[in-house]
Amino acid sequence: KVFIGSLEGVMYALDATTGKLLWTFETEGQILGSANRIPGAGKQLVFGSYDNYLHCIDMDSGEEIWKYQTTHFINGSPAIDVDGILFGGCDAILHTISPQSGEQTISIDLDIYLAGSPAIGNNKVYVGTYGGQLFCLEMNSDNILWQFQSAENAAPILSSPALGSTRIYFGSRDQNLYCLNKNTGRKIWTFKTRGEVDSSPVLNGNRVIFGSKDGSLYLVNSISGEKVWSYDLGSPIVSSPAVAQDYVLIGSQAGALYAFKGKQ
């Protein structure tokens, strides 16, 4: 199955082979973030909406299992760990809720909109804010381990971080891709584009792949921060790339999907 949310507030389920519509689920607000699956025996899909709810529905039937209410819009995609579902929104709160019951276990008020999606790794949570901060928090705790903000500006971060073994990568509306030390939050390098970087980077080997509103898809060396390759699509890129086998796929605001094949 393929699951697609829309600005109409409808979640669509399609057959991945034929494209046939299987079911729809209607919310009372637009759906901006991607859906995510709860791991385990059950077939449960979770996603946020501008109706202020995080919805959990059955993947086969489209029937609602539970919903969790917040006080404002939910923009990003929920991150899921065996211990909880984490997401933020325009209520400025990082929520952790139980996958089984949909009840809150932890909430952390970060005092600024959370428009992007959090990332989880090694019992830590990384999330950017509309105020330009990137937070690293201890999983299942309100303990903030470190906080980063560019000294030059406080541009919003809508890009979801990509996690390497020792480094973290994310885009900013200050037109930069950032590389930080995962343990300390120390800046290692930045890569400047000509447009805002809302696209979430993908880490593939020693390459970081991401798009920019300047219309270009970039491949950057993850160690040095130097450009390896770029391609101008001619229209802004706000979506995130996907990497499958030797292919990189990316959509643009011109309404086209592009596929690039790596050299052998």
ChimeraX attribute file (.defattr): number of C-alpha atoms within 10 A of each C-alpha:
attribute: neighborCount
match mode: 1-to-1
recipient: residues
	/A:1	16
	/A:2	13
	/A:3	17
	/A:4	16
	/A:5	22
	/A:6	16
	/A:7	12
	/A:8	13
	/A:9	18
	/A:10	18
	/A:11	22
	/A:12	18
	/A:13	22
	/A:14	16
	/A:15	13
	/A:16	11
	/A:17	8
	/A:18	8
	/A:19	11
	/A:20	11
	/A:21	13
	/A:22	14
	/A:23	16
	/A:24	16
	/A:25	15
	/A:26	15
	/A:27	17
	/A:28	13
	/A:29	19
	/A:30	22
	/A:31	27
	/A:32	21
	/A:33	20
	/A:34	18
	/A:35	21
	/A:36	18
	/A:37	17
	/A:38	20
	/A:39	13
	/A:40	8
	/A:41	6
	/A:42	11
	/A:43	13
	/A:44	22
	/A:45	20
	/A:46	25
	/A:47	26
	/A:48	32
	/A:49	28
	/A:50	20
	/A:51	19
	/A:52	23
	/A:53	21
	/A:54	21
	/A:55	21
	/A:56	26
	/A:57	19
	/A:58	15
	/A:59	19
	/A:60	13
	/A:61	13
	/A:62	19
	/A:63	14
	/A:64	15
	/A:65	15
	/A:66	17
	/A:67	18
	/A:68	15
	/A:69	14
	/A:70	17
	/A:71	13
	/A:72	18
	/A:73	24
	/A:74	31
	/A:75	26
	/A:76	26
	/A:77	27
	/A:78	26
	/A:79	22
	/A:80	21
	/A:81	17
	/A:82	10
	/A:83	14
	/A:84	21
	/A:85	21
	/A:86	26
	/A:87	28
	/A:88	33
	/A:89	27
	/A:90	21
	/A:91	19
	/A:92	19
	/A:93	21
	/A:94	22
	/A:95	19
	/A:96	26
	/A:97	21
	/A:98	15
	/A:99	21
	/A:100	14
	/A:101	12
	/A:102	19
	/A:103	14
	/A:104	16
	/A:105	14
	/A:106	17
	/A:107	17
	/A:108	16
	/A:109	13
	/A:110	16
	/A:111	13
	/A:112	17
	/A:113	25
	/A:114	29
	/A:115	27
	/A:116	27
	/A:117	27
	/A:118	27
	/A:119	23
	/A:120	20
	/A:121	14
	/A:122	8
	/A:123	11
	/A:124	17
	/A:125	21
	/A:126	23
	/A:127	26
	/A:128	31
	/A:129	29
	/A:130	20
	/A:131	16
	/A:132	21
	/A:133	21
	/A:134	22
	/A:135	19
	/A:136	24
	/A:137	20
	/A:138	16
	/A:139	21
	/A:140	17
	/A:141	14
	/A:142	13
	/A:143	11
	/A:144	15
	/A:145	14
	/A:146	16
	/A:147	16
	/A:148	16
	/A:149	17
	/A:150	14
	/A:151	6
	/A:152	7
	/A:153	11
	/A:154	16
	/A:155	18
	/A:156	24
	/A:157	30
	/A:158	27
	/A:159	29
	/A:160	26
	/A:161	27
	/A:162	21
	/A:163	20
	/A:164	16
	/A:165	9
	/A:166	10
	/A:167	19
	/A:168	22
	/A:169	24
	/A:170	28
	/A:171	30
	/A:172	28
	/A:173	22
	/A:174	21
	/A:175	20
	/A:176	20
	/A:177	28
	/A:178	19
	/A:179	25
	/A:180	19
	/A:181	16
	/A:182	20
	/A:183	13
	/A:184	14
	/A:185	19
	/A:186	14
	/A:187	16
	/A:188	14
	/A:189	17
	/A:190	18
	/A:191	15
	/A:192	15
	/A:193	18
	/A:194	13
	/A:195	19
	/A:196	26
	/A:197	30
	/A:198	28
	/A:199	28
	/A:200	27
	/A:201	27
	/A:202	23
	/A:203	21
	/A:204	12
	/A:205	9
	/A:206	12
	/A:207	19
	/A:208	22
	/A:209	23
	/A:210	29
	/A:211	34
	/A:212	30
	/A:213	23
	/A:214	19
	/A:215	22
	/A:216	21
	/A:217	23
	/A:218	20
	/A:219	23
	/A:220	20
	/A:221	17
	/A:222	22
	/A:223	13
	/A:224	13
	/A:225	19
	/A:226	14
	/A:227	15
	/A:228	12
	/A:229	11
	/A:230	14
	/A:231	12
	/A:232	14
	/A:233	19
	/A:234	13
	/A:235	17
	/A:236	21
	/A:237	27
	/A:238	23
	/A:239	20
	/A:240	21
	/A:241	20
	/A:242	15
	/A:243	16
	/A:244	8
	/A:245	7
	/A:246	10
	/A:247	13
	/A:248	17
	/A:249	14
	/A:250	21
	/A:251	20
	/A:252	22
	/A:253	15
	/A:254	12
	/A:255	8
	/A:256	10
	/A:257	10
	/A:258	13
	/A:259	13
	/A:260	12
	/A:261	12
	/A:262	9
	/A:263	6
	/A:264	4
